[in-house]
């Protein structure tokens, strides 16, 4: 079971929107707490997709204070949520969904000589298709792309964007950032592994494994993500604890003295 990567789901019910709207007030901790409660009610990863995480991120950015530890713990939890979703997609052979989260820019602008405004590339179209060059000779396409076109990534894929924000915040230890990167690599590896298996289009990976030999299942499982969500749940607990005790120092957050030492190195 998984949410379609392209589904424009009704991601928030009227009740949940009302709840969060009533708690968005100058006390930003209440807003983060409401967001955290909402995340707890979601079916992760089976019931979410990129659009769900993106909307939660937008809500977090618009209604909370970006200098608080709670903001950054919530950002890390969204990164964990996106990784769980990408891993679930990859393990089930939904490569377009996993690829959108990990590789495919959310917005790519194409500038052409002589035209002041860019063309926004549709998410799953090629640049040649966007420019109407798909049927042109390869030489013509290459010349136009090389000499008359400039590509600008207006917004990158969601998971690398979130991980880079966490890195730039300088609030998280390198060990945690490395764990994020390791799981990004695992998703990429799973996509590559299952792609090389040459399963028929639309094949159910789990049903195929169920029918395979024990040795084959063991071999394939070793190359799947199979993320357990422990860090995702721990971050939720840390946010709750921080809301109850504003003086609490989360285990995920680097102390200021550690930041100073790291900057001096």
C-alpha positions in Angstrom: 0.0 0.0 0.0 1.3 3.5 -0.9 -0.1 6.9 -1.8 0.3 7.8 -5.4 3.3 10.2 -5.9 1.1 12.3 -8.2 -2.1 12.2 -6.3 -3.5 15.6 -5.3 -4.9 14.2 -2.1 -7.1 16.0 0.4 -4.1 16.1 2.7 -5.7 18.0 5.6 -9.2 17.5 6.8 -11.3 20.5 7.6 -11.1 19.6 11.3 -7.2 19.4 11.2 -6.9 22.7 9.3 -9.2 24.3 11.8 -7.3 22.9 14.7 -3.9 24.1 13.4 -5.3 27.5 12.4 -6.7 28.2 15.9 -3.3 27.4 17.4 -1.2 29.6 15.1 -0.7 32.5 17.4 2.4 34.5 18.6 3.3 31.6 20.8 5.0 29.6 18.0 5.6 26.5 20.2 1.8 25.8 20.2 1.9 25.8 16.4 4.7 23.4 16.3 3.0 21.2 18.8 -0.2 21.2 16.7 1.8 20.3 13.6 3.5 17.5 15.5 0.2 16.1 16.6 -1.1 16.2 13.0 2.0 14.3 11.8 1.4 11.7 14.5 -2.0 11.0 13.0 -0.7 10.4 9.5 -0.1 6.9 8.1 3.6 7.1 7.5 4.9 6.1 5.0 2.0 4.3 3.3 -0.5 7.2 3.4 1.7 10.1 2.4 3.5 11.4 -0.7 5.7 14.3 -1.7 2.8 16.8 -1.7 1.9 16.0 1.9 5.4 16.6 3.2 5.7 19.8 1.0 2.5 21.2 2.4 3.6 20.4 6.0 6.9 22.2 5.3 5.1 25.2 3.9 2.9 25.4 7.0 6.0 25.1 9.3 7.8 27.9 7.4 4.9 30.3 7.4 3.7 29.9 10.9 6.7 29.2 13.2 9.9 30.8 14.3 12.9 29.5 12.4 15.4 30.3 15.2 13.8 27.9 17.7 15.0 24.3 18.4 11.4 23.2 17.9 11.4 24.5 14.3 14.6 22.6 13.5 13.4 19.4 15.2 10.2 19.6 13.1 12.2 20.2 9.9 14.3 17.1 10.8 11.1 15.1 11.3 9.8 16.1 7.9 13.1 15.0 6.4 12.7 11.7 8.2 9.2 11.4 6.9 10.3 12.1 3.3 13.0 9.5 3.6 10.5 6.9 4.9 8.3 7.7 1.9 11.1 7.5 -0.6 12.3 4.2 0.9 8.8 2.8 0.8 8.4 3.8 -2.8 11.8 2.3 -3.8 11.1 -1.0 -2.0 7.9 -1.3 -3.9 9.4 -0.4 -7.3 7.7 3.0 -7.5 10.8 4.6 -9.0 9.1 7.9 -10.2 7.9 8.6 -6.6 11.3 7.9 -5.0 13.1 9.7 -7.8 11.0 12.8 -7.4 11.8 13.0 -3.7 15.5 12.3 -4.2 16.7 13.4 -7.7 14.1 15.2 -9.8 14.0 19.0 -9.2 10.7 20.4 -8.2 11.1 23.3 -10.6 13.4 23.7 -13.6 13.5 27.0 -15.5 14.7 27.0 -19.1 16.1 30.3 -20.5 16.6 30.8 -24.2 18.5 33.4 -26.0 16.2 36.2 -27.2 13.5 35.4 -24.7 13.4 37.3 -21.3 11.1 34.9 -19.5 11.9 31.3 -18.7 9.9 28.2 -19.7 9.0 26.1 -16.7 9.8 22.4 -17.5 7.0 20.0 -16.7 8.2 17.8 -13.9 8.4 14.5 -15.9 9.1 15.9 -19.4 12.5 16.1 -21.0 14.1 19.4 -21.8 13.9 18.5 -25.5 10.2 17.8 -25.2 9.6 21.1 -23.4 11.3 23.0 -26.1 9.6 21.2 -28.9 12.8 19.6 -30.1 12.0 15.9 -29.3 11.8 15.1 -33.1 14.6 17.3 -34.2 17.9 15.7 -35.3 20.4 15.1 -32.5 22.8 17.6 -33.9 20.2 20.4 -33.9 19.1 19.5 -30.3 22.7 19.5 -29.1 23.5 22.9 -30.8 20.4 24.6 -29.4 20.9 23.2 -25.9 24.6 24.1 -25.8 24.6 27.6 -27.3 21.1 29.0 -26.9 19.8 27.5 -23.6 20.5 28.0 -19.9 19.1 25.8 -17.3 18.3 27.0 -13.8 17.2 24.8 -10.9 14.6 27.0 -9.2 13.9 24.5 -6.6 15.7 21.2 -6.1 14.3 17.8 -5.0 12.7 17.8 -1.5 15.0 15.4 0.5 18.3 17.0 -0.5 16.8 20.4 0.1 15.7 19.5 3.6 19.0 17.8 4.4 21.0 20.8 3.2 18.8 23.1 5.4 19.6 21.0 8.4 23.3 21.1 7.5 23.3 24.9 7.1 21.5 25.4 10.4 24.6 24.0 12.2 22.3 22.7 14.9 22.7 19.0 14.2 25.8 16.8 14.9 27.7 15.4 11.9 26.8 11.9 13.0 23.1 12.5 12.4 23.7 14.3 9.1 25.8 11.3 8.0 22.9 9.0 8.9 20.6 11.1 6.7 23.1 10.9 3.8 23.6 7.2 4.3 19.8 6.5 3.9 19.7 8.8 0.8 22.4 6.6 -0.7 20.4 3.5 0.3 17.3 4.7 -1.5 19.4 5.4 -4.6 21.0 1.9 -4.3 17.6 0.2 -4.0 16.4 2.0 -7.1 19.5 0.9 -9.0 19.2 -2.7 -7.7 15.6 -3.3 -8.5 15.9 -1.5 -11.8 18.6 -4.1 -12.8 16.2 -6.9 -11.9 14.2 -6.2 -15.0 10.8 -6.8 -13.5 7.8 -6.4 -15.8 6.3 -2.9 -15.8 3.8 -2.5 -12.9 5.0 -5.7 -11.3 4.3 -6.0 -7.5 7.8 -6.4 -6.0 6.5 -7.8 -2.7 4.3 -10.5 -4.4 7.3 -11.4 -6.7 9.5 -11.8 -3.6 6.8 -13.9 -1.9 6.9 -16.3 -4.8 10.7 -16.4 -4.9 13.0 -18.9 -3.2 14.2 -18.2 0.4 17.7 -17.6 -0.9 16.5 -15.0 -3.4 14.3 -13.2 -0.9 17.2 -13.0 1.5 19.4 -11.6 -1.2 16.9 -9.0 -2.4 15.9 -7.9 1.1 19.5 -7.1 1.8 19.4 -4.5 -1.0 16.1 -2.9 0.1 15.7 0.1 2.3 13.3 -1.3 4.9 13.6 1.8 7.1 12.1 1.3 10.5 11.0 4.9 11.4 12.7 5.0 14.8 14.3 8.4 14.3 11.0 9.8 12.9 9.2 8.7 16.1 12.0 9.9 18.4 12.0 13.3 16.9 8.2 13.5 17.5 8.9 12.6 21.2 11.7 15.2 21.4 9.3 17.9 20.1 6.7 17.0 22.6 9.2 17.1 25.4 10.5 20.5 24.3 7.0 21.9 24.3 6.5 20.7 27.9 9.9 22.0 29.0 11.3 25.0 27.0 14.7 24.5 28.8 15.0 21.0 27.6 18.1 20.3 25.4 17.3 17.8 22.7 19.8 15.0 22.1 19.5 15.9 18.4 20.6 19.5 18.8 24.3 20.4 19.0 25.1 22.6 22.0 26.4 26.1 21.3 29.8 25.2 22.7 30.1 22.3 20.2 29.2 24.6 17.3 31.9 27.0 18.3 34.4 24.2 18.5 33.4 22.9 15.1 33.6 26.3 13.5 37.2 26.7 14.9 38.3 23.5 13.3 
